[in-house]
């Protein structure tokens, strides 16, 4: 089957993403909601610690003003005793607040680290669970490397968002609001000067931050595209070397890498401008406030306006106001700078969150089946009843709308009636397919690549659903059968073998997790794999990794056949199961396969026509249609396409 290109990774700006996007409100709300849902107690406690430490960070301005005012009074009155009663308690209180603030900061940083890692672990778990429920079509139409980047790069941007950006935004925001209120409490005039400087800060942040946001979103997409390319090249490394394609591969990688470089360079170029610009604006504003404050102090006609009167205690404008104002100006602009610097991290984090949520929200595989597969036994009258233990007899449990339940013994009778199918609605690849496979029959499919052989087996597994027609399994429409139960009744051996990290025994047991060691060994004997497995360094306990790269292709295929054999299904699908095995090994496997196929319905796809001569019926496909069907002898006698293929008059490809 040809894979369609991944439309989620366009060359320039991602499809559906506007030229400039600063804030994804929906993704932000969802992240916050998930955080509170995951940690309903710890998260509020952490937020309280952050808020408390932020408020304490603004208290020195008030204490400084009061201490300096007390020193001014002492300087004028020379009454140290009165001044001491004010200054020393203020210093002790301020020191105590700093100690409490330190404990609060320590607490919220430790809690935030725990919450962040726990949250990311839950996100990865949800992501993986969602991925397991996706249809095969999703993996056929999306690059595997891009899917992997959701677990690595996108999750990492979420880590930065949760552990750094959100706490910093909250803390800096509270400090800005608190300091602004204190400044109004001291002098509205000087506060207005600070606000004018901050407006300049915001205007530059908006211009520079907007450009940065645009390219950070592009960077996220480019990273996924790059990882997808690398994963594809790693999988095809042997093909690259066989065809001496290294130079072309490097050339293609350079293009992808250059695109990532440009997007990342532009994003960080904008981002790196923000810090120096904001810092220097803060320094300039500090000088301006010092100058304006000095002018106001020297001006006899200056009338200060503040909110202090509203609280019943008017603060007299003087050195005790100007000096704390200088510190507050630095604190105010510094925290505004902190807020602006988090724009990039927030945008990047929300871009990563959006990609994670896209995968989590991808439409799952639809399963509206209600007929299930159960262990069964026969009562003394020969009727089928459900059993709570493994009996070797299986039955379809079919609940009806009137409340009754019927049981149909699993026989392996598979029939297709006038089936049409297309991977996309606009292109039909199977036309009017009729197949009748009775229990125990061996049905073979023959035809050129792309004729539709594998597609038929994909429909039997319901990896894809048919567009028209019906497929019945033991007389039951397979759309009514629960997909997991349907697939449990089917064994499949693919041309492309997949082995997992673990022992040989574990890979065989993958076919049926409750199988005993003896049953796994018997399945290996049946397939012909037992002989070579026992010659491995640790026999059945030999560790396999990297898709069994320490085994030959034929040995990997034998283990895959043993894995299907231990499942003991009534229906077997063999898709080029012996294509990677040499002639001598094929003879061994064929004997095992013959034993394996006894009493089962078997669908065989093969290019080696010698392996399907004993099939009960052979179907020749061409362009998605069955053009010939019959036994080997009947098709040879008819001297049609099969005859041409068998005698070599017409190549299968």
Beta strands, then each sheet from edge to edge (+ up, - down):
strand 1: 372-378
strand 2: 384-386
strand 3: 394-399
strand 4: 405-409
strand 5: 414-421
strand 6: 430-437
strand 7: 442-447
strand 8: 468-473
strand 9: 476-477
strand 10: 490-493
strand 11: 502-503
strand 12: 543-544
strand 13: 571-575
strand 14: 601-605
strand 15: 617-622
strand 16: 625-630
sheet 1: 2+ 1- 3+ 4-
sheet 2: 6+ 5- 8+ 9-
sheet 3: 10+ 13+ 14+ 7+ 15+ 16-
sheet 4: 11+ 12-
end
